[in-house]
Amino acid sequence: MNKDLTQGPVMRSMLLFAVPMILGNLLQQCYNIADTLIVGQCLGKNALAAVGSSFTLMTFLTSILLGLCMGSGALFSIRFGQRDEAGLQESVRASFMLIAGATLLLTGIAFACLDPIRTLLRVPKEVWGPMREYLRVIFFGIAATFFYNFFASFLRAVGNAVVPLVFLAVSAVLNIVLDLWFILGLERGVAGAAEATVLAQYVSGIGIAVYALRRSPQLRAIHGFGRVRWRCVREIAGYSILTCVQQSVMNLGILMVQGLVNSFGATVMAAFAAAVKIDAFAYMPVQDFGNAFSTFIAQNYGAKKEERIRAGLKGAVLVSMLFCVAVSILVCAFARPLMGLFVEAGEEAIIWEGVRYLRIEGVFYCGIGCLFLLYGLYRALARPGMSVVLTVISLGTRVVLAYVLSAVPFIGVVGIWWSIPIGWFLADVTGIVYYICRRKRLLSWESLTGN
């Protein structure tokens, strides 16, 4: 089921590869949307705020592992494009060793820092109880996140986006069923929502690991830690750690904004918790398209097919922008009924604030769509450091402006909402200007090693 993206029609290959990734991440969002919707409707405002803030924190923690896996996946794609079987196996060994160690360390730190989280995120007293209860369970799912994302990244790197989708589909359905059972049937509260998510995550993580190890001979090399050369570890670290930094900086900025949102009280927290789910769900397909685009570029970069890279870039920009315009129209038009899915009809203050957030962000989805393509492009062209630069610009602007504008009495919380699209567009301008100025050098293949 592996797909060679260096052959065949450019846009057809890219789109066919992207569709399972998009569907897979739609299902991934179902994990969090199911928690938010059921918790919001059944357990009330404080529980909704607790799960929403926990989601932001967990996104930050798991982004570390996701970044490591995405960075490794870029190198896997390049090796696959080069037809370097030995290099691919060695990269798999080094990557697995590196990310498994990071998973153990991250899990230990998460549990050790559980109580200081309240101070960091400025969580109100009435929200901290259910939030702590939720986090004590959800931290056990960090290892499951590693298993799923490592093996899914490998399969996608070699052109197989269907199998990760299948395992995620089973897990997403299981998560919703368990949510309803644990929260409504067993009355487990927010802890039940966390337990349902963790169990579903392990189903997908262990399932895809077993499948990939049986079907992909390159992955069976992960047991040979003693045969990993330091040069390969350094190379994997160069790709993975920089991509990890990019993902972590992005989500650390979001976490800092979450802390600022929390200072405005439970009503704004609940509005943000619901609106951010809608927001992420709306632009998530273009994020996954950016990841598929990155795999396409990386395979063709490894195969040294410059014309396919240029054709893929032009087509990807067109598709991404058309999608963003369509989604912007839908989100702005249906912001209120979308908020109504998560919030009880009588909570007018929460719904109104969520609608205001969605209409500000929704108008500017082309900005985040362009940024996802730039992240994928630079990761695929062996320039993960540039993705870090763009993230720092985007999130740095967002955090600084959020704190500055929200402190102005007549602006308040709306200043946080406006800081987000401003950050997107500053990063877009930087990434596009850099590409125009360095285009020939970027496609010179000087960064390729292992040939």
N, C-alpha and C positions, 0 to 999 in steps of 0.2 A: 504493500500500500504506500510505499515511499514514492515521492514525486520529485522528479528532476526538473527544477525550475529554470534550468539553463537551456531548455529545449521548448519548442512549440510557440504558439501565439502569445505575445507578451501579456496583454491585459486579461485574456481568457485564463492563462495560467495563474496569474496573480489573484484574480477574483475567485476562481474555483478553490484556490488554496485558502483564501481569506474567509470564505463563507463558514466553514466549520469552526474556525477560530472565533468568529463573531457570535455564532450560535452558542459556542461553549462559554464565552464570557457572559452572554445573556443569562445562561443558566447559573453561572457563578454569582451573578448579581441576585439571583433568586434566593441564595442563602441568606443574604442580608435583608433583602426586601421582605421575605417571608417573616423573619424575626421582627422587623420594624412594623409591618402591617398588623400582624397578630398581636404583638405587644402593645402597639398604639391603640388598637381597638378594644383589647381585652383587659389590659393591666393599667392603663391610664397615662397621664402626662409625665409623671416622674420616671416611670419605667421606660417610656419612650425616650426621654432625655438620656437616661442611663445607657440604654443600648446604643443610641446614636453616638454618644461620646466614646463608648467602648469601640465602636466600629472605626472611628477615626484613629484611635490608639492602635488597634490591631492592624489597620492598614499600614501604619508607620512601621510596626514591628515586622510584619510579613513582607513589606517592601524591601527589606534588607535581603531576605532569601530570594524574593522574586528578582531583584536586581542581579544577584549572583548567578541565578539560573539563566536570566536573559543574556547576560554577558557571555556566559559559557556557550549558550545556544548560538550566538553570533559566530563564535570561533568554530563550533561544530559545523555550521552551515558553510563556512569558508573551506574547511577541510573536506567536506562532502563535495563541494564544487571543484576542488582540486583533485578529487579522486585519490586522496591520501588516506588510505585505510589504516595504516600503522599510526599516522599522526592523529587520526580521529580517536582511535582506541586509547592512546596515551593521554589525549586531552580529556577523555571521559574519566579515566582513573584520577587524574589530578583534580578535576572539577568536583567529583564526588567526595574525595577526601577533604577538600577545602570547605565545601558547603555543609557537609555533615558536621564538621567541627564547629562551624558558625552556628548551626542549629542548636547544638547542645549548649553553647555559650549563651545564646540569645534566650533560650528557655530559662536557664538559671538566673539570668539578670532580670527577666520579666517577673518571676516570682519573688525575687529578693527586693524588688523596687515597687511591689504592689501598693503599699500604703503611701509612700511619697508621691504616687501618681495624683492623689487628690490635690496636693499643694501645687504641683506642676500645672495641672489643668484647671485649677481654680473651680473645682466642682462644688456646687452648693450642698449643704448638709443633707437636705431632703432627697438629693439624687445619689449621694455617695453610697448609701447602704445597698440599693439594688445594683449599682454599677460595680461595686466590689464583689458582690455575689456572682455577677455575670463574668467578671474577669477571672476569678479564681478557677472557673471551669474552662473558659475559652483559651487560656494559656496552654492547656494540655493539647490543643490542636496545632501548635506551631510545628511539631515534627511531621504531622500529616501534610501541612502546607509544603514542607521540604520535599517529601516523597512525590506528591503530585506534580509540583512545578519542575523538579529536576527531570523526571522521566518524560513529562509532557514537553519540556523544552528540547530534549533530545529528539523525540519523535517529530516535532514540528521542524527542527533543524534539517532533518533528512526528508522533509516534504510530506510527512504524515500528520495531518491535522484532524483526521476523522476519529481515530482511536481516543485521543484526549477528550473529544466531544462526547463520545459514548459513555465513558466512565463518569464524566461530569454530569451527564443527563441523569444517570441512575442515582447519583449522589444528591442532585438537586431535588428530585422527586422524593427521595427518602427523607431529606431534610424537612420538606414541607409537611409530610405525613407525621414525622416525629415531633415537629413543632406543635401541631394540633393536638397530638396525643399527650405530650408532656405538659403543655400549658393548660389546655382545656380539660383533658381527661384526668391526668394525674395531679393537676393543680400545682405544678412545680415552679410557677412564676418565671422570673427572668433566668434563674438557674436552668430551668427546663429548656428555654430557648437556646442557651449556650450548649447544653448537653446534646440537643438535637443536631446542632451545627457541627460539633466536634465528632460525633459518631458518623455523620454523613461524610465529613472530610476524610476520615480514616478509610471509609469504604472506597472512595475514589483514589486516595493515595496508595494504599496497599494493592488495590486492584490493578492500577496502571503499572505499578512496579513489577508485579508478577508477569503481566502480559509482556512488557517491554523486555524483561530479562529473558523470557522464553523465545521471543521472536527476533531480537536484535543481537547478533553475535558480538558486536562492538561493546555492548553494555556488560557482557560477562567479564570484561577486563577490569571491572571495578575492584575485584578482590586482590589484584596484583599491586598493592601499594608500594612494595619494595622495588618495583621496576619503573617508578616514576622519576624522570630526570628533573633536576632543579630548573633547568631551562624551560621545561614545559610548565612546571608549577608557576614560574615567574610570568610566563606568557598568559596562562589562564587567569592569574591574579590581575594582570594588567587589564584584561577585558572585563573580568567579573567584578573586581573591586570598584573600578570607575563607574560601571553601570549601577552597581549597588549604591555608590555614593550619590549618583544622579537620582535614583529612586528614593533613597533615604532623605536627601535634601528636600526633594519635592514633598514628601509626606511629613517631614519635620516641620516644614513651613505650614502645611495644612493643620498639623497638630498645634502649632503656636496660635494659628487663627482660631482653632477650636477653643483654646484657653481664653482668648479674648471674647469669643461668642458666649462662653459660659459665664463671664462676668456680667452679662446683661440679664441673667436670670433664667428660670426654667421655661418660660414661654418662648423666648428667643432660641433657647437650646432645642426645644421640641420642634420649632419651625425649621431650624437649620438641619436637624436630624432627618426630618422627612424630605425637605427640599433637596438636600444633598444626594439622597438616594435617587430621586427623580432626575436630577442633574447628571449624575454618573451614568445612569441607565440610558439617558438620551444621547450622550456623546461617546459612550463606550464602544459602539460599533466602529467609529472612526479611529479609536485607539487601537482596536484589534486589527483594523485594516493597516494601520501604521506598523504593527508588529509583523503582519504578513508581508508587507512591502519590504521591511527590513530583511526578512529571510530571503526574499526574492533577490534583493540587491546583493546580499552577502554571498549567496551561491554563485551569482554571475560575476561578482568581484573575484571570488576564488577561481572561477573559470576564465577570467580576464576577457569578459564579453562587454566591452564598453558601450556598444550600440544598444544592447538590450537594457543596460543600466539607464541610459539616457531616455529610451522609449518608456521604460517602466516609471521613471520619475515624472515625466510629462503626464502620462495616463493617471498615475496615482493622485496627482494634484487636482486634476479635473474631477475625478470620482469623489474625492474627499470633500471638495468644496461644494459640489452639488448636493451631497448628502447633508452637509452641515446647514446649508440654506433651508432645506426641507424640514429638518428637525427643529431649527430655530422657529420656523413658522408654527409648527405643531405645539411646541412647548409654550410659546407665548400665548397662543390662542386657548389652550386647554390647561393653563396653570392652576386655576381654581379647582376644577374637578379632579385633577391629579393629586392635589393636596388633600382633597376630600377622601381619597382612598386610604390615607394614613391617619387622618385626624378626625375625631368625632365632630359631627356637624355643629354642635354648640360652641366649639372652641374657635370663635371667630378671630380672636387676636393672633392665634397660632397660624390659622389659614391665611390671614391677610399678610403676615410677615413672610410666610413661605412663598406666596404669590409674588410679592415684591422682589424677593431673591431670584426666583425663576425667570422673571421677565427681564431683569438686568443681565443675568448670565446668558439667558437663551438667545438674546439678540446677537451675541458675539461668539457663537460656537465655531465659526470659521477660524477664529484665532487659535483655539485649542486644537482644531483639526490640523492646521498647518504645523503647529508645534509637535504633534505626535509624529508627523511625517519627518520632520527635521531630526527628532530623537532617533527614529529608526534608520534614517540615512546615515548619520554620523557613526552610529553603532556598527552598521554593516560595512562602512568604509574604513574600519579600524581606527576611528577617531572618537572613542567613547568619552574622552576628555572634553570634547566640544559639547556633548550632551550635558555634561556637568555644568559647563559654563552657562548654557541656555537655561538650565533649571535654576541656577543661582540667580540669574537675572529675573526670571519669571517669579520665583518664590520670594526672592529678596524684596522685589518691588511690592509684591502682595502684602508681605508682613509689615514692612515699613509704612506703606500707605494705610493699611488697615488700622494700625495703632495711632497714626497721626490723624487720619480723618475721623475716626470714631470718637476721638477726644474732643472734637469740635461740637459744641452743644446743639447747633441747628442741623448737624449732619448725623451724628450718632451711629447706630448700627449699620445704616445704609452705606456708610463709608467703607465698611468691610466688604460689602457686596461689590461695590465699584472697583475696589483694588484688584480683584481677581482678573477681569478682562484686560485691565491696563497692563498687568504683568505679562499676560499672554502675548500681547502685541509688541511689547518691547523686546521680548525674547525672539519672536518671529522675525522682526526687522534685523536683529543681530545675526540670526542663523542664515537668513537669505543673503545678506550682504557678504558674509564670510564665504558662502558657497560660490557666489558670483566671482569673488576676488581670487579664490583658491581652487577653482574647478579643475584645472589641468593637473595641479599637484595632487588633489584628492583622488584622481583616477589614475595615478602613476604606478600603483601597486608597490610602492616602496616599503609599505608596512607589512607586506606579506612575508611570512617566514615559514620554515618547515618544508620547503620544496626540495 
